[in-house]
Amino acid sequence: QANRAKSEFLSNMSHEFRTPMTGILSFATFGIEKHLNADREKLLRYFTKIKESGQRLLAMVNDLLDLAKLEAGKVVYEFYDMKISSIVNMIISELSAFSQEKNVDIIFEAPTKEAKIKVDSSKIAQVVINLMSNAIKFSDAGHDIYVNIEENEKYIILNVKDSGCGIPEDELEGIFNKYTQSSNTKPTSGGTGLGLPISKNIINDHKGEIWAENNSNGPGALFVVKLPK
């Protein structure tokens, strides 16, 4: 099963890399062939497509490198006292264009009082981006995403809930394994599928927990991150 998952992952990755690389080479070729007589608007479109494809390739390469470094224990963390809500607010702002494009609202219920905990803010931001961008990607237009932070004596708990296609019960744990994507999202998701394995490694290195559940009162999934105080 592990070998089959790895083979599927490599097949998917070859497709994911080939598509933007073909775009880069094609639009670069157009630019070279037509640079003497093409109008500026057309050249700008070529360069824009090259940049978009390059950014997509870079994101995939970064995912692969991040996971390799995390698994090898070569990531250096810088821990500072932070409020998780400040990281969530920053990511909501960063993802606002994506959520508007998908016509999905992010409803964030911030705590009135919240303890600061020692985290690497950039790494936790990476986890929050992974969870929230997935929630946006797999939610239908007009549906909201609910984010809230809870607190008890020992933990800060972040919940990200969507109303998308959900996750088959027998895949709830497996989606955090590398090379694995949910069968509900695999046909349309694209990308490396490494966001959740990367997130799990980061949370483990923070001595925390991360898991997924299906919503008990409707469609969609709930992702929970539990960080020790």
N, C-alpha and C positions, 0 to 999 in steps of 0.2 A: 504493500500500500504506500509506503514511504517512497519507494523507487518510482511508482506510478505518479505520485504527486509531484516528485521532482521532475520527471519527464514532461508532465503537463506544464509545469512552471517554466521550464526551459523553452518549450515550444511557444508558450505565450510570450515570453520575454523576447524571443527572436522576432516575433511579429511586432511587438511593441517598439522594439528598436528599429526595425526595418522601415516602418511607416514614416516616422519623422525624418529618418536619414534619407529616405527617398525624396521627401519633400524638400529637404535642404539642398540636395544635389540637383533636383529638377529646377527649383527656382534660381539657384546659382547659375545653372546652365543657361536658363532664359535670360538672366541679367547679362551674362558674358556675350551671348549671341546678339542681344538687342540693345546693348548699352549706347551705341552710336545714334540710334534713331528712336528709341523708346521715350515716351514722355515721362516726366518726373513722377506723376501719380502712379504709373504702372511700375516704375522702378521702386517706389516707396512700398507698393504692395508686395513686390518680390522680397524686399528686405524684411518687411513685417512678418511674412510667412516663414522666412529663414529663422528669424529671431524666435518666433513661437515654437517652431519645431526644435530649435536648439535648447530652449528652456525646458521643453518636455523631456528631451534626452538627458539633460543635466539632472532633473528631478529623479529620474529613474536610476542614474548612476549614483547619485547621492544616497538613495535608499539602499542600494546594494552595498556601498561602502560603509554606511552607518551600521547596518546589521552585522557586517563582518567585524567591524571594530568592537561593537557591543559584545558579540559572542566571544571575541578574543580577549575581552577584559582590558582593552586598550583605550577606552574612553576616559578622559579626565573630567571629573565633575567639579563644579565650583558651587558649594552650598552657601546660601544666604537666607536670612529670615525674610519670608515673603508671605503675602496673602494670596491664596489661590484665586480669589475673585479678581484681583488685579490682572492676573495672567489671562483669565477667561474674558474679561472686558477687552483686553488688547486683541485677542484672537477674533472675537466677534466683530471688532472694527476691521480687522484685516480681511475677514471673509464676507464683509457686507456686500461687495460687488457680486460675488458668487451667489450669495443667498438671494439677492434681488433678481439676478438673472434667472434663477430657478423659481422665483416667486414663492420663496419659503421664508417665513419669519422665525427668528431665534428669540425665544422668550427666556430671559435669564432672571432667576429668582435669587438675588444676592442676599447673603445673611446680614442682619442688622449689626451683629458683632461677630468678629471672626479672628481667631488666633493666627498669628504668624507661625509658619513652620519652616524648617531648614530644607530647602530644595534647590536644585539647579534650575533656575527659571527658564532658560532656553530649552532644556530637555523636556521639562514639563509642558512648555508651550508646544513642543513638537507632538507630544501625546494629545494635547487638547485639539490641535489642528487636525490630527489624524481622525479623532473621534467625531469632531464637528463637521469636517468636510465630507466624511462618509455619510453622516446623518443627512446633510444637505443633498448629496449626490443621489441617495436612494429614497428620498422623500418626493412624493408627488406635489406638483404645483398647488399652492393654496393651503398646504398642510404646515403646521408649526412644529418647531423643534423646541423641546423644553430642557433647560439646563438649570440645575440647582446645586447648592452646596449645603451639606449637613455637617454637624459637628457633635462629637461626644467627648468623653474624657480622654480618650486615647487617639482618636482619628479625626481627620478631615476627609469627608466623603463627597466626591464629585459625581453627579449623575447626568448623563446625556441621553435623552429619550427622543426617538423619532417615531414616525407613523408609516414607515416604509414597508418593505416586503417581509421583514422579519428574518429569522434564522432557523432552519430546521433543528429540532431539539437535539438530534444526535451529532450536530456540528458545532454546538455552542462552545465547547472547549477547543476543538480542532482549529477554529478560525485564527487562534493565536499562534499556531505553528507556522513556521516558514514553509513556503511553496503551496500554502493552502488558502483557498478562497471559498466562501459560501456558495453552494450550488445555486442559491436563489439570485445571487448577484454576479456570478462569474461571466455569464454571456455578455453583459453590457458594461462591466465595471472598467475594463482597461487598466492600465498601470501595472505596477509590479506586484500588488497584493502583499507588500511587505510592511505596510503601515502598522498593522496590529502586532505582528511579531516584534517590530522595533519598539512599539509602545510597551509591550509586556517586559522586554529587557530593561527598559528605562525604569519602569515602576518597580521591578524586582530589585534593581540597584538602589532604589530609594527605600528598600525594605517594606514596600507596600504590596497591594494586591490589585488586580484588574480582572474583571470578568464581564460576561454578557448574559442577558436574560431576554426572553420574549415578554412583551408587555402583557400584563394579566387582564387589562381592561380594554383591549383593542389591538389593532395591527401595529407592527413595528417592533423595534428592539430597544432595550435599555442597556447602556454600558456604564459600569460602575468602576470608579477609581478610588481606592482607599489608601490614604497616606498617613503614616504615623506622626503624631505630634513630636 
